[in-house]
Amino acid sequence: MTGWTVLMRTLLARSMDLLGPPDARCLVCGDSRRGRQNRPKQAPDLGNWLCDGCLACIPWIRQIACPRCGRPVFCPDCIRQPVRAFEMNRSAVRYSDDMRKWLAMYKFRGDERYGGLLAELLIPAYERLTAEVSATVLPDAGLTAAGARNGGMSLNGAAPGQRCALPRPARPPLSWPSGRGKRNRRIWHAVTYVPTSRMRAAERGFNQAERLARAAAMRADAPLVPLIRRLRDSGKQSQRSRAERLRAMRAVFGPNESEICKLAQLAARAGRPPGEPLRVLLVDDIYTTGSTAEACAEAIRAASPVAMRVYVLTLARS
């Protein structure tokens, strides 16, 4: 093959990339995604955003060492505080430098394209958590917590088992499904999120936790309900120690009583089995010490007229 032919083919390939759709390049690095085959089983649609190189940089949490907070290594926080207001947390990825940059592009630079990418990253953690809860709520549905599969992920190093099927698209907010039979019982009765301060909302124009929660609610076929109010701004948490974070979270969040009561009334009208607690999925972007999740769960449970169990779903675990 002559040098002229090689040059012409190179120019033609570059021209096709320029003339192709704008999403034909990796969102993160700008490399071409054409012909890519390395799509992760746990979230295959990530190939719509990322090239193979950036896909390989995702620090998936594949095994869980702490069943409470979902940390992949030993967790001293849960040893010091074994009793929590929330049941458990599951995160999709470790909070690496790459994940910090991707979140910053969305939260601080306002690149809306990262919203879809981050929501897609959340799917494996959603499936893992849903499978674990399903194993308790629907013990005869063929799902086991030890073998809950998330595209090849397993819990505590156990062999992969049956994958949790994704629910149908979301209904309008605050609607209630009329599923009959034990296998069709609702796993998540509602999805909520950690509210941001007015100053942060004004700076960013959105709440990233609410955006992630909306995506989770669509997959859960559950209403997205603002069950929590932010009473004051806690300030930036990134430079604080664990003790400082715990102190800063005191009296930051309060319950949204009207929404909590409305949710309880909807559950009663829908014929919720007597004694069955409402299962609420609380969504946030990052789990560090668990102080935010703890404060939000306490606020929800304290104001609820019925029994509620709060489960936490986060994008990244530090």
Secondary structure, DSSP 8 states (H G I E B T S, - for coil): --HHHHHHHHHHHHHHHHHS-GGGB-TTT--B-TT-----TT-GGGGGT--HHHHTT--B--S-S-TTT--SS--HHHHH----SSS-EEEEEE--HHHHHHHHHHHTS--THHHHHHHHHHHHHHHHHHHHHHHHH-TTSS--GGG-BBTTB-STT-----B--------STT------SGGGS-S-SEEEE----HHHHHHHSS-HHHHHHHHHHHHHT--B---EEE-S-----TT--HHHHHHHTTTTEEE-HHHHHHHHHHHHHTT--TT--EEEEEEEEEESSSHHHHHHHHHHHHH-SS-EEEEEEEEEE-
